[in-house]
Amino acid sequence: MTGARQALLGRQAIESLNIVRKIDAIGFTKDYKERFPNLFKGLGKLDGPDYKIKLKSDAMPYALNTPRRVSAPLLTKVKEELARIMEKG
């Protein structure tokens, strides 16, 4: 089969048949912070005792992919934000 495929049903038909529902139609997006307050406390912090990771003495760090480069116009803003995050701990 070549060329563009055409959908059998449009969005209006899909929604009227309840095949797919929007998230806001089920009332989730409006109060998610109130319903799940523990998910939104702090940024990247874990509550509880300090964690320790034990490594073998010959362990070598590696990356599965290369870090994404920051474009030149955004570089100063990114550095400022990283410094701000580091100050907060």
C-alpha positions as CSV (number, residue, x, y, z in Angstrom):
1,M,0.0,0.0,0.0
2,T,1.5,3.4,-1.0
3,G,0.4,6.9,-0.3
4,A,-1.2,8.5,2.7
5,R,-3.7,6.5,4.8
6,Q,-7.0,8.0,5.7
7,A,-8.6,7.5,9.1
8,L,-11.9,5.5,9.1
9,L,-13.4,7.6,11.9
10,G,-12.9,11.3,12.7
11,R,-12.2,12.7,16.1
12,Q,-15.9,13.6,16.7
13,A,-17.1,10.1,15.9
14,I,-14.4,8.5,18.1
15,E,-15.4,10.7,21.0
16,S,-19.1,10.2,20.6
17,L,-18.6,6.4,20.5
18,N,-16.4,6.6,23.6
19,I,-13.5,4.8,21.9
20,V,-11.1,7.4,23.2
21,R,-11.7,9.9,26.0
22,K,-9.8,13.1,26.7
23,I,-8.1,13.2,30.1
24,D,-9.9,16.4,31.1
25,A,-13.2,14.8,30.3
26,I,-12.6,12.3,33.1
27,G,-11.8,15.0,35.6
28,F,-8.1,14.0,36.2
29,T,-6.2,17.1,35.1
30,K,-8.2,19.6,37.2
31,D,-7.3,18.3,40.7
32,Y,-4.3,16.0,40.3
33,K,-2.1,18.0,42.7
34,E,-4.8,17.7,45.4
35,R,-5.4,14.0,44.7
36,F,-1.7,13.1,44.8
37,P,0.1,15.6,47.0
38,N,3.1,13.4,47.8
39,L,4.0,13.2,44.1
40,F,4.6,17.0,43.9
41,K,6.7,17.7,47.0
42,G,10.1,19.0,46.1
43,L,12.0,18.6,42.9
44,G,13.9,15.3,42.4
45,K,14.1,14.6,46.2
46,L,13.4,11.4,47.9
47,D,12.0,11.5,51.4
48,G,13.5,9.2,54.0
49,P,17.0,8.2,55.1
50,D,20.1,8.9,53.0
51,Y,20.8,6.3,50.3
52,K,24.1,4.7,49.6
53,I,25.1,2.9,46.4
54,K,27.9,0.4,46.9
55,L,30.1,0.0,43.8
56,K,32.9,-2.5,43.1
57,S,36.4,-1.0,43.4
58,D,37.0,-1.4,39.7
59,A,33.6,0.1,38.5
60,M,33.9,2.5,35.6
61,P,31.2,5.1,34.8
62,Y,29.6,5.0,31.4
63,A,26.8,6.7,29.5
64,L,24.2,4.9,27.4
65,N,23.8,8.0,25.3
66,T,25.5,11.3,24.8
67,P,24.1,14.3,26.7
68,R,22.1,16.7,24.6
69,R,23.9,19.9,23.7
70,V,22.5,23.2,24.8
71,S,22.1,25.8,22.0
72,A,24.4,28.9,22.3
73,P,21.5,31.4,22.9
74,L,20.2,29.3,25.9
75,L,23.6,28.5,27.5
76,T,23.8,31.3,30.0
77,K,20.2,30.7,31.1
78,V,20.9,27.0,31.6
79,K,24.0,27.7,33.6
80,E,22.1,30.2,35.8
81,E,19.3,27.6,36.4
82,L,21.8,24.8,37.2
83,A,23.6,27.1,39.7
84,R,20.2,28.0,41.3
85,I,19.3,24.3,41.6
86,M,22.7,23.5,43.1
87,E,22.2,26.3,45.7
88,K,18.9,24.7,46.8
89,G,20.7,21.4,47.2
